[in-house]
């Protein structure tokens, strides 16, 4: 019993506190009634845009609404009474031509409501309402003018066929297609196996060729090794011949030195011989002078006698 009283007291406390909180909570004030973008509708709006598009035959209106101006006027006269709104003391209503234009633009391009809001200068919620009302009016008024497709015998048979029969027929067609695909896959697999067998045979031939090439390469390497050995022997012979030639050059150099020494000795002997000849010549001159003196002495003695 005490537990129930505590629960009831807690519930009453929560209710009283919630009521006091709701009383104290103030409603958020709206910062503005209309943004500046929508206020500029008085300067330039979608009606002015449509008028500019139809002022000259440039094709811009047909590109914008995806229909001619005459067709636009026909639809406007047809559904105008159903989509028209009344002006109020707070604001003016959106004209019917703008409602139809925004609907046609949405159906033609699939633009987002936010993009259309920047173009037509009214809110996204208003655009959604306009599109829904205009589409309902078009369906209501053009219902009798839309031609239905004539039913053929095949369409009647399809309507009379039970759903499970259609499913079985579709499954049979899918199974037949799957079997055909499986058969094609089997044929392709057989072809792939044949190609694989051919590739295996070619691979065996390539391996045999590679083995022969390996044997030839081993023979070439053996030949190259023999040539290398012969070249090494030739180099040894050349080295020996080079040593012999160096020894010969040393011997020739020694002989050249000996010849130079001999030439020097000959030159010394020649100098000595020249000196001896000079001495002999001096002796001869002295003897000649003595003989001349003797002759003169004899001549003087003879004259004295």
C-alpha positions, 0 to 999 in steps of 0.5 A: 500500500505504501508503494502505491502511495509513493508511485501516485505521489511521484506521478502527481509531482511529475504532472505538476512540474510539467504543467509549470514548465509548459506555462513558463515556456514561451512561443518562439517569435517569428523573425520575419513575415516574409523573406526579401526574396519573396518580397521582390515579387512586386518588382519581378515575378514569374508572370513577368518572366512568362511575358518576356519569354513570349514577346518574341518568337525565340523558342525560349517559351517552348523550351521553358514550358515544353509546349507552345504559348497556344497550348499553354493558354488552352490548358490555362482556360481549361483548368483555370477556374479549378486552381484559382485562389482569392486575394486576402487582406494579408496578401495577394494570391498566386496567379493561375498562370504561375501555378500552371508554369511551375507545375509544367517546369517541375514535370519537364525538368524534375527540379527540386522544390528549393530550386523552383522556389528561387526561380518563381519566388514563393516557398517550397510548401506553396510549390508542393500545394500548387503542383498537387492541385494543378495535377489533380485538375489536369487529370480531372479535365483531360480524362476524356481526351486521353486515348486508352490503348486498344486491347489485343487478343494477346492482352485478353488472354494474359488477363484471363490467365491465372497468376500461377499459370503466368508464373509457371510459363515464365519459369518454363521460359527462364528454365529453357533459357538457362538450359540453352545457356548451360548448353552453350557453356558446355560447348565453350568448356569443350572448346576450352579443353581442346584449346588447353590440350593444344596448349599442353602439346605446344608447351611440351614442344616448347619444353623440348626446344628449351631442353635442346637450347639448354644442351646447346648452351651447355656445349657453347659454355664448354667451348667457351671454357676451352677457348678461355683455357687456350686464350690463357695459354696464349697469354702465358706464351705471350708473357714468356715471349715478352720476358725474352724480349725484355732480356734481349733488350737488356742484353742489347743495352749492355752491348750498347754500353760496351760499344760506347765504352769501346768508342770512348777508348778509341776516342782516347787512343785517337787523342793520344795519337793526335798528341803523338803526331803533334809531338812528332811534328814539333820534333820535325820542325825542331830538326828542320830548324836545326838543319837550317841553323847548321847550314847557315853555320856552314855557310858562315864558316865557308865565307870566313875561310 
